[in-house]
Amino acid sequence: MTEHHMREIFEKKHPLLITNVLADGMVVDIFVDETGTIAGIGEKERKKHKAEAEFVVDGDGAIALPGLVNTHTHAAMTLLRGYADDMILQDWLTRKIWPLEAHLTADDVYHGTRLACMEMIRSGTTAFNDMYFFMDDAARAVDQSGIRAVLSYGFIDLFTEEKREKECKATEDLAAGIRKLDNPRIKAAAGPHAIYTVSREGLQWCAEFAREQKIGIHIHLSETEGEVNECIARYGKRPGTLLDECGVLTSRTVAAHCCWLDQAECTLLGNRGVHAAHNPASNMKLATNRAMPCHWLSAAGANICLGTDGSASNNSLDMFEESKIAALLQKFYWNNPTVLPAEEALSMATVNGAKALGFGTGKLMAGAPADIVLVTTHSACNTPLHHASSNLVYSCNGGAVETTICDGKVLMLEREIPGEAEIRERASRAARDLVHRAQSS
Ligand SMILES: [Zn+2]
């Protein structure tokens, strides 16, 4: 492909033929039509569609995967990456993170989210579930980046009515703003932050609003033992029960962390069809002292998916790394090497994530949205190739991704992302200025 030709491929959706890729153990071609849908996948696609395709992407033996789905992030926290590590959770939040966040501007969130989207594209993620502030600006960043997102405003009423009214208004405004954007890649959700930051009335309002608007709910649930004990002291019941009474547990709900659920709560989440987002790196870094009971949740019928959490507590958005950490943490914590095999960890990052966010099937199949990543096999991490899922989870990281396509549009080709240097430069300037403002106040 000439350089000029390469520029053009990034400009819009084109009918694409991806040749010679490994999908589910077979060498196939994939044809993507001009609507951004996988129109055909198999051995005969090249012959059928060669004339229609405006571009041919030579897959060269790469492994083709559905785009990964990150089901719990605070994307603009990329600006806080590496600002404060190795601290007790409460000190970390109150002394470092919250004082800095108090100085965040809409522009910061825009540049931080641009950086996050770029990092996700580079590591093969094509959709994410985000909760933060200034979400109109996050939406603008996602719109320009070309990937998919469910965006929620972090609703925190701190148990006062005055604050609650403001948070309801912010949630309504975001939903209206996103509807106006009318971009099928971007959806709104209600984002009640957690039971220790949102009153019962606030939780109920979010549940009702989400039901009315037919949008999702994004919440943190039982990350620490302390919040479970506090809930029992305040309400006389465990967090799962409280949330269910408020109408928050639904098949449109993504609950992040879920570390300290007991078995009855897992059953409840399963019965309600909740999606549980495992965040193993963040949990280990902040020492939550318990791993999400994936096996109980799965057995109860809950959908288990995977998230990185924000870049201040991970500090990466690489979902390949996260799938490895998930598989290792589950085995270590539950003292059983058979739990969360590679294949299942990969499903959490793809099919299950797509289901949680309502973005397509999370599978490479005809009729599915063309969210496709190509992982090179010309690398140590994929040599030899006994089992692709084993290599992808245990050996590779996002650095092995060469090409990322979302909604049929090529966002990264042969590791090139247009405009990357500027995105990095603007984000690093925003981060520097933010720290300066916080320190001089
Ligand atoms: Zn979080």
Residues whose N, C-alpha, C, O or C-beta is under 5 A from the ligand:
A	BS01	ZN	D309
